[in-house]
Amino acid sequence: MKYLVYVEHDNHNIKDASLSAISAAAVLGEVHLLIAGLDCQAVAAQAQKIEGIAKIHLANDPLYAHQLAENVA
């Protein structure tokens, strides 16, 4: 089964809570990550280094600059 994990970040680093969620999802099955923000390529680069990630979805747009739930949803 595939699992999508929304990655919380500060545009530079992945937050610890997201790393925990990624680890938990990896136990269950294939993990895909969703990274939404503005100028968050550093976060995507960091995510590529996490073992076991099948796919990274990057939404890099001014609309997601503040990572508001309404916009991301």
Secondary structure, 3 states (H helix, E strand, C coil): CEEEEECCECCCCECHHHHHHHHHHHHHCEEEEEEEECCCHHHHHHHHCCCCEEEEEEEECHHHCCCCHHHHC
